[in-house]
Amino acid sequence: MTTPLRACLVGFGVAGRLHGTVLRGMGAELTVVDPQSARYLPGGAGWSAVERLPDRIVDRTDVWSVCCPTAEHLPVLRALLARQPAARVLLEKPACPSREIAQLRDLLALHPRARVVVIDQYAHARALDVLTEAVRAHGPQREVPEWLRIVFTKDRSSDIAAGRFVDLDYGVLGYEWLHMLAVLRRLLPPGAVRGYLSGREPAGELRARYHPALFTTALEERTALACGTALELYSAVLAPSRAAVGPPPTDTAGWLAPSTGSEHRRRYVLLRSGATAFRLDLDPVGAAAGWRLPRNAHRLTVERDGRLLEDRVIHDSPLDTAIRRGVSALLAPGRPPRLDLEPLELIARTAERLRTPCPVRSTEPAA
C-alpha cells in the first residue's frame, strides 16, 4: 500500500485553501497551521504556528505549502527549516519582501538539503503552449513577435478595504506582475528573457498611478527589446476592468449565457507577428455581447486582415498543474530545482525606480 503524501499548509487564507484543494486532489493528508485555524476548521483542528507543531507531525511532513502573507514568508521558512533542515517547500509568490531577498538566499545557503519551489502557475499554463503553436502555424517564420502586450487587472478594492493584500513594498507590481513575467518568459526566446530580467535591458517608459495609502495601484511599461519586440505590460488593482473583450464566440456551445455584470478581473495577451494578430484570454474569459466561459477555460483567437482564422477554447487549471509539478520537483531524486529569484529582483528594482522622484510620477497609465 502506497503511503499518502503528507502536506502541511502554513496559512489558510484564499491561497492556502486553493493549495489545499489541489493537494487533497492528489490524495494528500493535510495539517493546517494558521493563527485563525479555529475559525476555518471544524473543531479547531489546526495549529497556530510552526513552532507549536508536535515533532511527530514535523518529522513526517513530506511537503510544506507556505501561503501566509508575504511579510511572514521568511520567518516561517526560518522556523520550519530550524525544525526540518531538509524541508521540501512550495512558496506562494512573491517569495519575500524586496529588502529580504538577500536574506532568503543566505538562509537557503545555510540549508543545502532544503528545496524550495515558488509557485508560478502561468509557467505551466497549457493555453500558452497553444498560443505558441498558433504563432508557428499562422505567423511568418521569425523568432520573435513585433509586438507583445500583456494585461492583468484585478479589482482588489474590497480586499484592500478589509486590510487584505495590501502591498506597500512592491505596490501594484506585487499582485499580478510576476504572473505577467511568467507569461513573457513563455513567449520570448530565452536570450531575450535573460537580458530583460537581468536588467541588461532596463524597462523603458513607465507610467504609474500613485495612491496616498497604497503606493502604486496601476502601472504600464513600454520597452523596445533588443530582440525586436515592442513590449507592453499593464496591470491595475483598483476598479473593475474596462479592458476590451474578444469577439463574440463563433460557436456558443460550452459558453455561459450573456451577463451584464462587470468583471472584476481580466487577464489577456495580445501578440502581433507579421499581418497576423493573436489574442489569448485567460480565465476568467468574457467576450463581446456578454458571453462568458466557465472556470478554468481560456480562449485563443487568431485574425488576419479582419478575418477570423481560429477560435479555440482551452480547458486547463494552471494552478493545479503548477502545484502538482512543484511537488514532483520537490520530491524527485537528484539535484534540487534552482530557486529562480530574477523576476522578484526585477520588480524590486522597478518598485525602487517608482519611489525615486522623477518625471514618471506625473504620467498616467492607459486603461
C-alpha positions as CSV (number, residue, x, y, z in Angstrom):
1,M,0.0,0.0,0.0
2,T,1.4,3.4,-1.0
3,T,2.0,5.9,1.8
4,P,-0.1,9.1,1.1
5,L,1.6,12.4,0.7
6,R,1.7,14.3,3.9
7,A,1.5,18.0,3.5
8,C,1.4,21.0,5.9
9,L,-0.3,24.2,4.8
10,V,1.1,27.3,6.5
11,G,-1.6,30.0,6.0
12,F,-5.2,29.1,5.3
13,G,-6.5,32.2,3.6
14,V,-7.6,32.3,-0.1
15,A,-4.3,30.9,-1.4
16,G,-4.0,28.3,1.3
17,R,-7.4,26.9,0.7
18,L,-6.7,26.7,-3.1
19,H,-3.5,24.9,-2.4
20,G,-5.4,22.6,0.0
21,T,-8.0,21.7,-2.6
22,V,-5.2,20.7,-5.1
23,L,-3.2,18.8,-2.5
24,R,-6.3,16.9,-1.4
25,G,-7.0,16.1,-5.0
26,M,-3.5,14.4,-5.0
27,G,-4.6,12.3,-2.1
28,A,-2.6,14.2,0.5
29,E,-3.2,14.2,4.2
30,L,-3.2,17.8,5.4
31,T,-2.1,19.6,8.5
32,V,-3.0,23.3,8.8
33,V,-1.0,26.0,10.5
34,D,-2.8,29.3,10.8
35,P,-3.4,31.7,13.8
36,Q,-7.1,31.7,12.7
37,S,-7.3,27.9,12.2
38,A,-10.1,27.6,14.8
39,R,-12.2,29.9,12.6
40,Y,-11.5,27.9,9.4
41,L,-11.6,24.3,10.6
42,P,-14.3,22.4,12.4
43,G,-13.3,21.7,16.0
44,G,-10.2,24.0,15.7
45,A,-8.2,21.1,14.1
46,G,-5.2,23.3,13.1
47,W,-2.2,24.7,14.8
48,S,-1.4,28.4,15.4
49,A,2.3,28.4,14.4
50,V,5.1,26.1,13.0
51,E,6.9,26.3,16.4
52,R,3.8,24.7,18.1
53,L,3.6,21.7,15.8
54,P,4.4,18.4,17.6
55,D,7.7,16.7,16.5
56,R,5.7,13.7,15.2
57,I,3.9,16.0,12.6
58,V,7.1,17.9,11.6
59,D,9.1,14.6,11.2
60,R,6.5,13.0,8.9
61,T,5.7,16.1,6.7
62,D,6.7,15.5,3.1
63,V,5.8,18.9,1.7
64,W,5.2,22.3,3.2
65,S,3.0,24.8,1.4
66,V,3.6,28.3,2.6
67,C,0.7,30.6,1.8
68,C,0.7,33.1,4.6
69,P,1.2,36.9,3.9
70,T,4.4,37.7,2.1
71,A,5.9,39.5,5.1
72,E,5.7,36.3,7.0
73,H,7.4,34.0,4.4
74,L,11.0,34.4,5.6
75,P,10.2,34.0,9.4
76,V,8.1,30.9,8.6
77,L,10.9,29.4,6.4
78,R,13.4,30.0,9.2
79,A,11.1,28.3,11.7
80,L,10.4,25.2,9.6
81,L,14.0,24.8,8.4
82,A,15.1,25.0,12.0
83,R,12.9,22.0,12.7
84,Q,13.3,20.2,9.4
85,P,16.5,21.3,7.7
86,A,15.8,19.2,4.5
87,A,12.2,20.5,4.1
88,R,10.5,20.5,0.7
89,V,8.6,23.8,0.4
90,L,6.1,25.2,-2.0
91,L,6.2,29.0,-1.6
92,E,3.5,31.4,-2.8
93,K,4.6,34.5,-4.7
94,P,6.1,37.0,-4.1
95,A,8.7,34.8,-2.3
96,C,9.6,37.6,0.2
97,P,9.7,41.4,0.6
98,S,12.3,43.2,-1.5
99,R,14.5,44.0,1.5
100,E,14.7,40.3,2.4
101,I,15.8,38.8,-1.0
102,A,19.5,38.5,0.1
103,Q,18.4,37.1,3.4
104,L,16.4,34.4,1.7
105,R,19.4,33.4,-0.4
106,D,21.5,33.3,2.7
107,L,19.0,31.2,4.6
108,L,18.9,28.6,1.8
109,A,22.7,28.6,1.5
110,L,22.7,27.5,5.2
111,H,20.3,24.6,4.5
112,P,21.7,23.0,1.3
113,R,19.5,19.9,1.7
114,A,16.3,22.1,1.6
115,R,14.3,22.5,-1.6
116,V,12.1,25.5,-2.4
117,V,9.8,26.0,-5.4
118,V,8.0,29.3,-5.9
119,I,4.5,28.6,-7.3
120,D,4.3,30.2,-10.7
121,Q,1.1,29.0,-12.3
122,Y,1.5,30.7,-15.7
123,A,4.8,29.0,-16.2
124,H,2.7,25.8,-16.8
125,A,-0.4,27.2,-18.5
126,R,-1.4,24.9,-21.4
127,A,-3.1,27.9,-23.1
128,L,0.3,29.4,-23.6
129,D,1.5,26.3,-25.4
130,V,-1.5,26.6,-27.7
131,L,-0.7,30.2,-28.4
132,T,3.0,29.5,-29.3
133,E,1.8,26.6,-31.6
134,A,-0.6,29.0,-33.3
135,V,2.1,31.6,-33.8
136,R,4.2,29.0,-35.5
137,A,1.3,27.8,-37.6
138,H,-0.1,31.2,-38.7
139,G,2.7,33.7,-38.3
140,P,5.7,34.4,-40.5
141,Q,8.9,32.4,-39.8
142,R,10.6,34.7,-37.4
143,E,11.9,34.2,-33.9
144,V,10.1,37.0,-32.1
145,P,6.8,38.9,-32.5
146,E,6.9,42.5,-33.4
147,W,4.5,43.5,-30.6
148,L,3.5,41.8,-27.3
149,R,1.1,43.3,-24.8
150,I,0.2,41.5,-21.5
151,V,-2.6,42.8,-19.4
152,F,-3.5,41.5,-15.9
153,T,-6.0,43.6,-13.9
154,K,-8.0,42.7,-10.8
155,D,-10.3,44.8,-8.7
156,R,-8.9,44.3,-5.1
157,S,-10.7,47.3,-3.6
158,S,-12.9,45.1,-1.3
159,D,-9.9,43.1,-0.1
160,I,-7.8,46.2,0.5
161,A,-10.7,47.9,2.4
162,A,-10.7,44.8,4.7
163,G,-6.9,45.1,5.2
164,R,-6.0,42.1,3.0
165,F,-3.5,42.0,0.1
166,V,-2.1,45.5,0.9
167,D,1.4,45.6,-0.7
168,L,3.2,48.8,0.3
169,D,6.6,47.2,-0.7
170,Y,6.1,46.3,-4.4
171,G,2.9,48.2,-4.9
172,V,0.9,47.1,-8.0
173,L,4.0,45.0,-9.0
174,G,3.4,42.7,-6.1
175,Y,0.0,41.5,-7.3
176,E,-0.1,40.3,-10.9
177,W,3.3,41.4,-12.3
178,L,5.1,38.2,-11.6
179,H,2.4,36.3,-13.4
180,M,2.9,38.6,-16.4
181,L,6.6,38.0,-16.3
182,A,5.9,34.2,-16.3
183,V,3.8,34.7,-19.5
184,L,6.5,36.8,-21.1
185,R,9.1,34.0,-20.4
186,R,6.9,31.6,-22.3
187,L,6.6,33.8,-25.4
188,L,10.1,35.1,-26.0
189,P,13.4,33.4,-26.6
190,P,15.5,32.6,-23.5
191,G,18.3,35.0,-24.5
192,A,15.8,37.9,-24.8
193,V,14.2,37.0,-21.5
194,R,17.6,36.8,-19.7
195,G,18.6,40.2,-21.0
196,Y,15.3,41.7,-19.8
197,L,15.1,40.1,-16.4
198,S,18.7,40.7,-15.6
199,G,18.4,44.4,-16.1
200,R,20.8,44.5,-19.1
201,E,17.8,45.8,-21.0
202,P,16.2,48.1,-18.4
203,A,12.5,49.0,-18.6
204,G,11.7,51.8,-20.9
205,E,8.8,54.1,-20.3
206,L,6.9,53.6,-17.0
207,R,3.5,55.2,-16.4
208,A,2.2,54.8,-12.8
209,R,-0.9,55.7,-10.9
210,Y,0.0,56.6,-7.3
211,H,-2.2,56.3,-4.2
212,P,-1.6,58.1,-0.9
213,A,-2.1,55.0,1.1
214,L,-1.2,52.2,-1.4
215,F,2.0,53.4,-3.1
216,T,1.0,52.4,-6.8
217,T,-2.3,51.0,-8.0
218,A,-1.7,50.8,-11.8
219,L,1.4,50.6,-14.0
220,E,2.1,50.5,-17.7
221,E,5.5,49.7,-19.1
222,R,6.6,50.1,-22.7
223,T,10.0,48.8,-23.6
224,A,11.6,48.2,-27.0
225,L,13.6,45.0,-26.5
226,A,16.9,44.4,-28.4
227,C,15.4,41.3,-29.9
228,G,13.0,43.4,-31.9
229,T,9.8,43.1,-29.8
230,A,7.8,46.1,-28.7
231,L,6.8,45.0,-25.2
232,E,3.9,46.5,-23.3
233,L,2.8,45.4,-19.8
234,Y,-0.2,46.8,-17.9
235,S,-1.6,46.0,-14.5
236,A,-4.1,47.6,-12.1
237,V,-5.6,46.6,-8.8
238,L,-8.5,49.1,-8.2
239,A,-11.8,49.4,-10.1
240,P,-13.4,46.8,-12.4
241,S,-11.6,46.1,-15.6
242,R,-12.6,48.3,-18.6
243,A,-10.4,46.4,-21.0
244,A,-11.9,45.4,-24.4
245,V,-13.0,41.8,-24.6
246,G,-12.6,39.5,-27.6
247,P,-15.0,39.0,-30.4
248,P,-18.3,37.1,-29.9
249,P,-17.8,33.3,-30.0
250,T,-18.2,31.6,-33.3
251,D,-19.7,28.7,-31.5
252,T,-21.5,29.3,-28.2
253,A,-21.6,25.7,-27.1
254,G,-19.9,25.5,-23.7
255,W,-20.3,29.2,-23.1
256,L,-22.4,30.7,-20.3
257,A,-25.4,32.9,-21.0
258,P,-24.7,36.6,-21.6
259,S,-24.2,38.6,-18.5
260,T,-24.4,42.4,-17.9
261,G,-22.3,42.2,-14.7
262,S,-18.9,43.9,-14.5
263,E,-15.9,41.5,-14.4
264,H,-13.5,42.2,-11.6
265,R,-10.5,40.5,-13.3
266,R,-9.1,40.4,-16.8
267,R,-6.0,38.6,-18.0
268,Y,-5.1,38.6,-21.6
269,V,-2.2,38.6,-24.1
270,L,-2.1,40.4,-27.4
271,L,0.6,39.4,-29.9
272,R,1.3,40.5,-33.5
273,S,3.5,38.6,-35.8
274,G,3.6,39.9,-39.4
275,A,0.0,40.6,-40.5
276,T,-1.5,38.1,-38.0
277,A,-2.9,39.2,-34.7
278,F,-3.3,36.7,-31.8
279,R,-5.4,37.2,-28.6
280,L,-5.3,34.8,-25.7
281,D,-7.8,35.4,-22.9
282,L,-7.0,33.6,-19.7
283,D,-9.6,32.7,-17.1
284,P,-12.0,34.4,-16.5
285,V,-12.9,34.9,-20.1
286,G,-15.5,37.3,-21.4
287,A,-16.5,38.1,-25.0
288,A,-18.5,40.7,-26.8
289,A,-22.2,40.6,-26.3
290,G,-21.7,39.4,-22.7
291,W,-20.7,35.8,-23.3
292,R,-18.6,34.1,-20.6
293,L,-16.6,30.9,-20.3
294,P,-16.7,28.7,-17.2
295,R,-13.8,28.5,-14.7
296,N,-10.5,27.1,-16.0
297,A,-11.4,27.8,-19.6
298,H,-9.2,30.0,-21.8
299,R,-9.7,31.3,-25.3
300,L,-7.4,31.9,-28.3
301,T,-8.5,33.9,-31.4
302,V,-6.3,34.5,-34.4
303,E,-7.2,37.2,-37.0
304,R,-5.6,38.4,-40.3
305,D,-7.0,41.2,-42.5
306,G,-10.2,41.3,-40.4
307,R,-10.8,37.5,-41.0
308,L,-11.0,35.1,-38.0
309,L,-8.6,32.2,-38.7
310,E,-9.0,30.4,-35.4
311,D,-11.3,30.5,-32.4
312,R,-10.4,27.9,-29.8
313,V,-11.3,27.2,-26.2
314,I,-8.6,25.5,-24.0
315,H,-9.6,23.8,-20.7
316,D,-6.9,23.8,-18.1
317,S,-6.1,24.7,-14.4
318,P,-2.7,26.3,-14.4
319,L,-2.6,26.4,-10.6
320,D,-3.4,22.7,-10.3
321,T,-0.6,21.9,-12.8
322,A,1.9,24.2,-11.1
323,I,1.3,22.7,-7.7
324,R,1.5,19.1,-9.0
325,R,4.7,19.8,-10.9
326,G,6.1,21.7,-7.9
327,V,5.5,18.7,-5.6
328,S,7.1,16.4,-8.2
329,A,10.2,18.6,-8.4
330,L,10.5,18.8,-4.7
331,L,10.3,15.0,-4.2
332,A,12.3,13.9,-7.2
333,P,15.7,12.3,-6.8
334,G,18.8,14.1,-7.9
335,R,19.7,17.8,-7.8
336,P,17.1,20.2,-6.4
337,P,15.5,22.7,-8.7
338,R,17.2,26.1,-8.8
339,L,15.3,28.8,-6.9
340,D,14.8,31.5,-9.6
341,L,14.5,34.9,-8.0
342,E,15.3,37.0,-11.1
343,P,11.7,38.1,-11.7
344,L,11.4,39.1,-8.0
345,E,14.6,41.1,-8.2
346,L,13.3,42.8,-11.3
347,I,10.1,44.0,-9.7
348,A,12.1,45.1,-6.6
349,R,14.3,47.3,-8.9
350,T,11.2,48.7,-10.7
351,A,9.4,49.5,-7.4
352,E,12.5,51.3,-6.2
353,R,12.6,53.3,-9.5
354,L,9.0,54.3,-9.0
355,R,9.8,55.6,-5.5
356,T,12.5,57.9,-6.8
357,P,11.3,61.4,-7.7
358,C,11.4,61.7,-11.4
359,P,9.0,62.6,-14.3
360,V,7.4,59.2,-14.1
361,R,5.3,60.5,-11.2
362,S,3.4,62.9,-13.5
363,T,2.3,60.3,-16.0
364,E,-0.8,58.2,-16.1
365,P,-1.1,54.6,-17.4
366,A,-3.5,53.7,-20.1
367,A,-6.7,52.0,-19.0
